[in-house]
Amino acid sequence: MTPKERAVAALELRQPDMVPTFELEFQLEEEMFGVKFLRSNELIGRSPKEKDAMLKKNAENIVKVYSKLEYSIIPIHYLEEPELLQTVRLVRKIVGDEYMITVHGDGTMAIPSGSEMLDFVYRLADQPEEVKAECKARAENAIERNKRAIDGGVDVFILCDDYCFNSGSFLSPAQFEEFIQPYLYNIIDATKRAGAYCIKHTDGNIMPILDQLVQCKPNALHSIDPMAGVDIKEVKRLVGDKVCLCGNVHCASLQTGTDEDVIESARYCLTHAKPGGGYIFCTSNIPFKGMKPERYQMVLDVWKSMREYK
């Protein structure tokens, strides 16, 4: 199977020849491969010719990094439209149909910052209809943005608005059903009908709203966060026949745990989420800046030793 075929099989709850892998975002490109992904601010003041050259080199670096990592899904970040879509087209030209390409695609409310939380809570209580109108507009904007990206070559979207703390969702389940679920459902439904897949990401303890997330019919859930006490074995038991799971190698262990902790976490994920398909191997967040590259390589080595379906 090609990398894309493996990812599609997992997203469609089928069993590929081996467990696919990818990451929501990868921040160790300099440490592991000696290249740096382009950021939008680096394009400010550049001539059209300079921009084109920089974007072309960036696309080549993206393909170099993710093909060496053996990802099935290539994430493209750090750029805004139109440069984002130009990069998607450049990457697609290089890889053809061998890999899936993903960008961000959410438009729902996420956990507010601490400085905004009080005003947010008052608005939910005092101006609920106004908040819903804003949620509807945000969802519509996300749907139109996603359609443009699909036309440009994107075939899977990461919906990255976070809903949960380690203790549970930032809204009560009833409030989540009122202010987020309908708009998340609309984004997912419209994006899937336009021809793409959707992976819903949120950190934290998703268990109080797990059923609501699944009812929105994403193709996959990411990251099944072990730092919030979410057990991928239990989530697989509860909803593994309804949604693909992505995760949940313990990121805190990758940073501060022992080698044995890291290996055990990776093995646990593959042991309990791999059977029957419908699983994509990855960390519980991202390989972030400051993480030791050899730690992430350790995770990949476990994946390589256990990825094949017999």
C-alpha positions as CSV (number, residue, x, y, z in Angstrom):
1,M,0.0,0.0,0.0
2,T,1.1,3.6,-0.5
3,P,1.3,5.9,2.5
4,K,-1.9,7.6,1.5
5,E,-3.7,4.2,1.1
6,R,-2.7,3.3,4.6
7,A,-4.0,6.5,6.1
8,V,-7.3,6.3,4.1
9,A,-7.8,2.7,5.2
10,A,-7.3,3.7,8.9
11,L,-9.6,6.7,8.5
12,E,-12.3,4.5,7.0
13,L,-11.9,2.0,9.9
14,R,-10.3,-0.6,7.7
15,Q,-7.1,-2.5,8.4
16,P,-4.1,-1.5,6.2
17,D,-0.9,-3.5,5.7
18,M,0.7,-1.5,8.5
19,V,-0.2,1.1,11.0
20,P,0.2,4.6,9.4
21,T,1.8,7.5,11.3
22,F,1.9,11.3,11.2
23,E,2.0,14.2,13.6
24,L,-0.3,17.1,14.0
25,E,2.8,19.3,13.8
26,F,6.5,18.5,13.8
27,Q,8.9,21.0,15.3
28,L,12.2,19.1,15.2
29,E,13.0,19.6,11.5
30,E,16.2,21.5,12.3
31,E,17.5,19.1,14.9
32,M,16.8,16.0,12.9
33,F,17.2,17.1,9.3
34,G,19.0,20.4,9.2
35,V,16.2,22.4,7.5
36,K,13.7,24.9,8.8
37,F,10.1,25.2,7.7
38,L,9.1,28.6,6.3
39,R,7.0,31.0,8.4
40,S,4.7,33.7,6.9
41,N,6.6,36.6,8.6
42,E,9.7,35.6,6.6
43,L,7.9,36.5,3.4
44,I,7.2,40.1,4.4
45,G,8.9,42.5,2.1
46,R,10.0,39.9,-0.4
47,S,9.6,40.3,-4.1
48,P,7.3,37.9,-6.0
49,K,10.3,36.1,-7.4
50,E,11.9,35.7,-4.0
51,K,8.6,34.4,-2.5
52,D,8.3,31.8,-5.3
53,A,11.8,30.6,-4.7
54,M,11.4,30.4,-0.9
55,L,8.1,28.6,-1.2
56,K,9.5,26.1,-3.7
57,K,12.4,25.3,-1.4
58,N,10.1,25.0,1.6
59,A,7.9,22.5,-0.3
60,E,11.0,20.5,-1.0
61,N,12.0,20.6,2.6
62,I,8.5,19.5,3.7
63,V,8.6,16.5,1.4
64,K,12.2,15.6,2.5
65,V,11.4,15.7,6.2
66,Y,8.0,13.8,6.1
67,S,9.1,11.2,3.6
68,K,12.1,10.3,5.7
69,L,9.9,10.1,8.8
70,E,7.6,7.8,6.7
71,Y,4.5,9.8,7.5
72,S,1.3,8.9,5.6
73,I,-0.1,12.4,6.1
74,I,2.0,15.5,5.4
75,P,1.1,18.5,7.6
76,I,1.6,22.0,6.2
77,H,1.6,24.8,8.7
78,Y,3.0,28.3,9.5
79,L,1.7,29.9,6.4
80,E,-1.4,31.9,5.5
81,E,-3.4,32.1,2.3
82,P,-2.5,32.4,-0.5
83,E,1.0,31.1,0.3
84,L,-0.4,28.2,2.2
85,L,-2.4,27.0,-0.8
86,Q,0.6,27.7,-3.1
87,T,2.7,25.4,-0.9
88,V,0.0,22.7,-1.0
89,R,0.1,22.8,-4.8
90,L,3.9,22.6,-4.8
91,V,3.9,19.7,-2.4
92,R,1.2,17.9,-4.4
93,K,3.2,18.3,-7.5
94,I,6.2,16.6,-5.9
95,V,4.4,13.7,-4.2
96,G,1.5,13.1,-6.6
97,D,-1.1,10.9,-4.9
98,E,1.3,9.0,-2.8
99,Y,0.6,11.0,0.5
100,M,-2.3,12.8,2.1
101,I,-1.9,16.5,2.8
102,T,-3.4,18.2,5.8
103,V,-3.9,21.8,7.0
104,H,-5.9,23.3,9.9
105,G,-9.6,23.5,9.3
106,D,-11.5,24.3,12.5
107,G,-13.8,27.2,13.2
108,T,-15.4,26.4,16.5
109,M,-15.0,28.1,19.8
110,A,-11.9,27.0,21.8
111,I,-10.8,27.5,25.4
112,P,-10.4,31.2,25.9
113,S,-7.2,32.7,27.4
114,G,-7.2,33.4,31.1
115,S,-7.6,37.2,30.5
116,E,-10.7,36.5,28.3
117,M,-12.4,33.8,30.3
118,L,-14.5,36.0,32.5
119,D,-16.0,38.1,29.7
120,F,-16.6,34.8,27.7
121,V,-18.6,33.3,30.6
122,Y,-20.7,36.5,31.0
123,R,-21.5,36.5,27.3
124,L,-22.7,32.9,27.3
125,A,-25.1,33.8,30.1
126,D,-26.1,37.3,29.0
127,Q,-25.9,37.1,25.1
128,P,-26.3,33.5,24.1
129,E,-28.0,34.3,20.8
130,E,-25.3,36.7,19.8
131,V,-22.6,34.1,20.7
132,K,-24.5,31.5,18.5
133,A,-24.6,33.9,15.6
134,E,-20.8,34.3,15.9
135,C,-20.4,30.6,16.1
136,K,-22.5,30.1,12.9
137,A,-20.4,32.8,11.0
138,R,-17.1,31.2,12.1
139,A,-18.3,27.8,11.0
140,E,-19.4,29.1,7.6
141,N,-16.0,30.8,7.2
142,A,-14.2,27.6,8.0
143,I,-16.3,25.6,5.5
144,E,-15.5,28.1,2.7
145,R,-11.8,28.1,3.6
146,N,-11.7,24.3,3.6
147,K,-13.4,24.2,0.2
148,R,-10.7,26.4,-1.2
149,A,-8.0,24.2,0.3
150,I,-9.7,21.1,-1.1
151,D,-9.6,22.7,-4.6
152,G,-5.9,23.3,-4.0
153,G,-5.1,19.7,-3.2
154,V,-5.8,19.2,0.6
155,D,-7.5,15.9,1.3
156,V,-7.6,15.8,5.1
157,F,-8.1,18.6,7.7
158,I,-7.0,18.8,11.3
159,L,-9.7,20.6,13.4
160,C,-7.5,22.0,16.1
161,D,-9.7,24.0,18.5
162,D,-9.1,22.7,22.0
163,Y,-12.1,22.0,24.3
164,C,-10.8,20.3,27.3
165,F,-8.6,20.7,30.4
166,N,-7.2,17.7,32.2
167,S,-10.3,17.8,34.4
168,G,-12.8,17.8,31.5
169,S,-14.4,20.0,28.9
170,F,-14.2,23.8,29.4
171,L,-18.0,23.9,28.9
172,S,-20.4,21.6,30.6
173,P,-21.7,18.9,28.3
174,A,-25.0,20.7,28.0
175,Q,-23.3,24.0,27.0
176,F,-21.0,22.1,24.6
177,E,-24.2,20.7,23.0
178,E,-25.6,24.2,22.6
179,F,-22.5,26.3,21.6
180,I,-20.1,24.0,19.9
181,Q,-21.5,20.6,18.7
182,P,-23.9,21.9,16.0
183,Y,-21.2,24.1,14.5
184,L,-18.5,21.4,14.7
185,Y,-21.0,19.0,13.0
186,N,-21.7,21.4,10.2
187,I,-18.0,22.0,9.5
188,I,-17.3,18.3,9.5
189,D,-20.3,17.4,7.4
190,A,-19.7,20.1,4.8
191,T,-16.0,19.4,4.6
192,K,-16.6,15.6,4.1
193,R,-19.3,16.3,1.5
194,A,-16.8,18.5,-0.4
195,G,-14.5,15.4,-0.6
196,A,-12.1,15.6,2.3
197,Y,-11.5,13.8,5.6
198,C,-11.6,15.4,9.1
199,I,-9.5,14.6,12.1
200,K,-10.8,16.3,15.3
201,H,-8.0,17.3,17.7
202,T,-8.4,18.4,21.3
203,D,-6.1,17.9,24.2
204,G,-7.4,17.2,27.7
205,N,-10.0,14.9,29.2
206,I,-12.5,14.3,26.4
207,M,-14.5,11.6,28.2
208,P,-17.4,13.8,29.4
209,I,-18.0,14.9,25.7
210,L,-16.7,11.8,23.9
211,D,-20.2,10.8,22.7
212,Q,-20.9,14.3,21.4
213,L,-17.6,14.4,19.5
214,V,-18.3,11.0,17.9
215,Q,-21.8,12.2,17.0
216,C,-20.3,14.9,14.9
217,K,-18.9,12.1,12.7
218,P,-15.2,13.1,12.3
219,N,-13.2,10.4,10.6
220,A,-10.7,10.4,13.5
221,L,-10.1,11.8,17.0
222,H,-6.7,13.1,18.1
223,S,-4.9,13.0,20.6
224,I,-6.6,10.7,23.2
225,D,-4.5,12.5,25.8
226,P,-2.9,10.3,28.4
227,M,-1.7,13.3,30.4
228,A,-5.4,13.9,31.1
229,G,-5.9,10.3,32.1
230,V,-7.5,9.3,28.8
231,D,-6.8,5.6,28.2
232,I,-6.7,4.7,24.5
233,K,-7.6,1.1,25.3
234,E,-10.9,2.3,26.9
235,V,-11.6,4.7,24.1
236,K,-11.0,2.0,21.5
237,R,-13.5,-0.2,23.4
238,L,-16.1,2.5,23.6
239,V,-15.9,4.0,20.1
240,G,-13.3,2.2,18.1
241,D,-16.0,0.9,15.8
242,K,-17.2,4.4,15.0
243,V,-14.1,6.6,14.7
244,C,-10.4,6.2,13.9
245,L,-8.1,7.0,16.8
246,C,-4.9,9.0,16.6
247,G,-2.4,9.0,19.5
248,N,-1.6,8.7,22.4
249,V,2.2,8.3,23.1
250,H,2.8,10.2,26.3
251,C,4.4,13.6,25.5
252,A,5.4,14.3,29.1
253,S,7.2,11.0,29.2
254,L,9.0,12.0,26.0
255,Q,10.3,15.1,27.8
256,T,10.9,14.0,31.4
257,G,10.3,10.3,31.7
258,T,12.8,7.4,31.3
259,D,13.6,5.6,28.1
260,E,11.5,2.7,29.5
261,D,8.5,5.1,30.1
262,V,8.7,6.2,26.5
263,I,9.0,2.7,25.1
264,E,6.2,1.4,27.3
265,S,3.8,4.2,26.2
266,A,4.4,3.6,22.5
267,R,4.0,-0.2,22.9
268,Y,0.8,0.3,24.9
269,C,-0.7,2.4,22.2
270,L,0.1,-0.1,19.5
271,T,-0.9,-3.1,21.5
272,H,-4.4,-1.7,22.3
273,A,-5.3,0.6,19.4
274,K,-3.8,-1.3,16.5
275,P,-6.0,-4.4,16.4
276,G,-8.6,-4.4,13.6
277,G,-7.4,-1.2,12.0
278,G,-8.8,2.3,12.6
279,Y,-5.7,3.6,14.2
280,I,-3.0,6.1,13.3
281,F,0.1,6.1,15.5
282,C,1.4,9.5,16.9
283,T,2.2,11.3,20.0
284,S,-0.4,12.8,22.4
285,N,0.4,16.3,21.2
286,I,3.4,17.0,18.9
287,P,7.2,16.5,18.8
288,F,7.8,20.0,20.2
289,K,10.8,22.2,20.2
290,G,13.1,21.3,23.0
291,M,12.3,17.6,22.9
292,K,15.4,15.4,22.4
293,P,15.3,14.1,18.9
294,E,16.6,10.7,20.0
295,R,13.5,10.4,22.2
296,Y,11.2,10.9,19.3
297,Q,13.3,8.5,17.2
298,M,12.8,6.0,20.0
299,V,9.1,6.3,19.5
300,L,9.4,5.7,15.8
301,D,11.6,2.7,16.4
302,V,8.9,1.1,18.5
303,W,6.4,1.9,15.7
304,K,8.6,0.3,13.1
305,S,8.9,-2.9,15.2
306,M,5.2,-3.3,15.7
307,R,3.5,-1.5,12.8
308,E,2.8,-4.5,10.5
309,Y,-0.5,-6.3,10.5
310,K,0.1,-10.1,10.2
